[in-house]
Amino acid sequence: MSFTVVIPARYASSRLPGKPLLDIAGKTLIERVYDCAKNSAARDVIIATDDERIEKVAKQFSADVCMTSINHQTGSDRLTEVIKARKMKDDEIIVNLQGDEPLMPSEVINQVANNLAKYDLASATTVCERIEQADDLFDPHTVKVVTDQTGYAMYFSRASIPWDRQHFPDHGSLPDYVEHYRHIGLYAYRAGFLDQFVSWPVCHHEKVEALEQLRILWHGYKIHVEQAVAQTGFGVDTQEDLDKVRRIFESR
């Protein structure tokens, strides 16, 4: 089983302009993410960007870079352009690793790719982690997921699901008798399915929740979700995140 990791990286960011090129203990953010992918079992790792500044820096650390359109609305659209540009076969497995995830363990990258090969019913695979703190459960920036007994996603939401009507909205602590999981935004797809996915219009639930993966469920396809085999850390979205991840790398 072989797979390719594609890392979509945009220069523009409302909260951290030029985010991929920010320094983290002597390396740029995009190089830290690239290192995560290179440590996995991926056959190829491609950085997909629309900015020549990112391309220049990425080539300095010998990355394979694919320049893409500035008009893409989502990372999935950018990945699809890479698939077409590189003439990838429909059955090739593509892992979408976000360009702001410098702490993503290589074994979790391998996990989503292996699971796509393992679960025949899945059109996409992803991972989750158990929520241990009430603040995370009630934070709309933390995406929650509920699965069925076989591990296939029933729904993703920014709301606190499942909702414990006996215990909530106390918010003081999490009950032991119900489990809540946060979704980790790491996906594996087959190239042919991704090309089909981006051709579909945005669905109602996706628009309301601002969660692209709901489009897959809306059209009746399955997403397999498994608990991550290693702690995935966090993405860099704010200055606070950046400061925190800098401290982590500086301490290593």
HUSULBEL-V256505 format. One record per pair of residues at least 6 apart in sequence whose C-alpha atoms are under 8 Angstrom apart, sorted by the first residue. I is the first residue (numbers start at 1). J is the second residue. Records with the same first field share a line. If there is no record, write none. Layout:
# HUSULBEL-V256505
I=J ; J
This chain:
# HUSULBEL-V256505
1=114 ; 117
2=41 ; 42 ; 43 ; 92 ; 93
3=41 ; 42 ; 43 ; 44 ; 92 ; 93 ; 94 ; 95 ; 113
4=42 ; 43 ; 44 ; 45 ; 46 ; 92 ; 93 ; 94 ; 95
5=37 ; 42 ; 44 ; 45 ; 46 ; 94 ; 95 ; 96 ; 97
6=45 ; 46 ; 47 ; 48 ; 79 ; 94 ; 95 ; 96 ; 97
7=34 ; 45 ; 46 ; 47 ; 48 ; 96 ; 97 ; 98 ; 99
8=47 ; 48 ; 49 ; 75 ; 78 ; 79 ; 96 ; 97 ; 98 ; 99
9=20 ; 30 ; 47 ; 48 ; 49 ; 50 ; 54 ; 98 ; 99
10=18 ; 20 ; 49 ; 50 ; 51
11=17 ; 18 ; 19 ; 20 ; 21 ; 50 ; 51 ; 54
12=18 ; 19
13=19
15=237 ; 238 ; 239
16=237 ; 238 ; 239
19=29 ; 100
20=28 ; 29 ; 30 ; 54 ; 99 ; 100
21=28 ; 29 ; 30 ; 54 ; 57
22=28 ; 29
23=29
24=32 ; 242 ; 245 ; 246 ; 249
25=246 ; 249 ; 250
29=99 ; 100 ; 102
30=58 ; 99 ; 100 ; 102
31=58 ; 61
32=102
33=99 ; 100 ; 101 ; 102 ; 103 ; 104
34=45 ; 47 ; 63
36=102 ; 103 ; 104 ; 105 ; 106
37=45 ; 97 ; 106 ; 109
38=45 ; 106
39=106
40=106 ; 107 ; 109 ; 110
41=106 ; 110
42=110
45=63 ; 64
46=63 ; 64 ; 65 ; 66
47=58 ; 63 ; 64 ; 65 ; 66
48=65 ; 66 ; 67 ; 68 ; 78 ; 79 ; 82
49=55 ; 65 ; 66 ; 67 ; 68 ; 78
50=67 ; 68 ; 69 ; 70
51=67 ; 70
55=65 ; 67
58=64 ; 65
59=65
66=82
68=78 ; 81 ; 82
69=78
72=78
76=96 ; 194 ; 198
77=198
79=96
80=191 ; 194 ; 195 ; 198
83=191
88=191
89=191 ; 192
90=190 ; 191 ; 192 ; 193
91=190 ; 191 ; 192
92=190 ; 191 ; 192
93=113 ; 116 ; 188 ; 189 ; 190 ; 191
94=113 ; 188 ; 189 ; 190 ; 191
95=109 ; 112 ; 113 ; 186 ; 187 ; 188 ; 189
96=186 ; 187 ; 188
97=185 ; 186 ; 187
98=185 ; 186
100=235 ; 236 ; 237
101=234 ; 235 ; 236
102=235 ; 236
103=232 ; 233 ; 234 ; 235
104=232 ; 233 ; 234
105=230 ; 231 ; 232
107=229 ; 230
108=228 ; 229 ; 230 ; 232
109=186
111=228 ; 229
112=125 ; 126 ; 127 ; 186 ; 187 ; 188
113=125 ; 188
115=125 ; 224
116=122 ; 123 ; 124 ; 125 ; 188 ; 189
119=224
121=222
122=152 ; 221 ; 222 ; 223 ; 224
123=189 ; 190 ; 193 ; 221 ; 222 ; 223 ; 224
124=187 ; 188 ; 189 ; 190 ; 222 ; 223 ; 224
125=187 ; 188 ; 189 ; 223 ; 224 ; 225
126=184 ; 185 ; 186 ; 187 ; 188 ; 223 ; 224 ; 225 ; 226
127=183 ; 184 ; 185 ; 186 ; 187 ; 225 ; 226 ; 227 ; 228
128=145 ; 181 ; 182 ; 183 ; 184 ; 225 ; 226 ; 227 ; 228
129=181 ; 182 ; 183 ; 184 ; 227 ; 228 ; 231
130=179 ; 180 ; 181 ; 182 ; 227
131=137 ; 179 ; 180 ; 181 ; 182
132=174
133=173 ; 174
134=171 ; 172 ; 173 ; 174
135=171
136=142
137=144 ; 160 ; 180 ; 182
138=159 ; 160 ; 171
139=158 ; 159
140=158 ; 159
141=158
142=158 ; 182 ; 183
143=156 ; 157 ; 158 ; 159 ; 182 ; 183
144=156 ; 157 ; 158 ; 159 ; 160 ; 161 ; 180 ; 181 ; 182 ; 183
145=153 ; 154 ; 155 ; 156 ; 157 ; 161 ; 180 ; 181 ; 182 ; 183
146=153 ; 154 ; 155 ; 156 ; 161 ; 162 ; 180 ; 181
147=153 ; 154 ; 155 ; 225
148=154
151=224 ; 225 ; 226
152=222 ; 223 ; 224 ; 225
153=222 ; 223 ; 224 ; 225
154=217
155=214 ; 217
156=183 ; 211 ; 213 ; 214
157=209 ; 211
158=209
161=180
162=180
167=175
184=232
197=215 ; 216
200=215
202=212 ; 215
203=214 ; 215 ; 218
205=211 ; 214 ; 215
206=212 ; 213 ; 214 ; 215
216=222 ; 223
217=223
234=241
235=241
236=242 ; 245
